[in-house]
């Protein structure tokens, strides 16, 4: 992963963004020697957000199973019948 100082980002934003779009490699921005932010490609960020939503849904489903909040197939069909028509 590439690392850039915030001052370098200020001075060379266009070049850093061009490199980012070509390489698709996130850029770690540092301030005073400490990590401050990641600069990522827009499309990669959107993809990560979509994947995160899917993973959160899976985690909610797993919690429901572990907590016993489940129904059998017949009950699920009955509850979903108004949407399945």
N, C-alpha and C positions, 0 to 999 in steps of 0.2 A: 504494500500500500504506500502511496505517495504521501509525503508530509510537507506542508508549506507553512511558513510564518504568516500571520495575519497581515503584516506589512507587505509581504510579497504578493498576497492576494489583492491588496489594495492597488499595488503598482502594476500587476500583470494579470488582472482578472480575465481579460479576453483570451490570453494565451492559455491560462490554466483551464478555463472552460472549454476551449478548443481541444486541448489534450484530454480532458475528461470525456468529451463526447467521442473521441477516437478510441481511447483505451477502455472506456467504461469502468475504469478503476477509481474507487472512491478516494477522495483527498482529505486527509486529516489536517485541519487548520489548528495551529497552536498560537496561544497568546502567552507571553512571558514564560515560554518553555513548557507550558501546560496544555494538554489537549483541550480544545474549546468547542469544535464542531466538525461534522463531516460534510463534505460537499459531494453530492451524488447526482448522477444523471437522472433527469426527470422521469424517464420511462422505467428505469431500474427502481426508483423510489415507488412509483405507482405499483409495479409488480410486487415489491416487498410488502406494501400495504395490503394488497389483495391476498397475498399468501398469509399474512398475519390474521386477517379476518377469517380465513378458512381454518387456520390452526386454533383460533379462539373458539370457533364453533365446535371443533372436535373436542377441545378441552371441556366445554360446557356439556357436551354429550357424555364424555367419560365421567364427569362429576355426577350427572344425573343417574348413570348406571350404578356408580358406587354408593349413591345415596338412596337407591331403590326407587327413584322417580321414573319408572318405566311402565309401559302398557303393552299388552299382547297385541298381536296383529289385528284381531277382530275389533278390539276397542279402538285401535288407531284408525282403522278403516271407518268405523262409525263416527269418530270425531272429525275425520277428514272428508266425509262423504259430501258435504256441501261444497268443497273445493274440487272434488274429483269428478264432478258431473260434466 
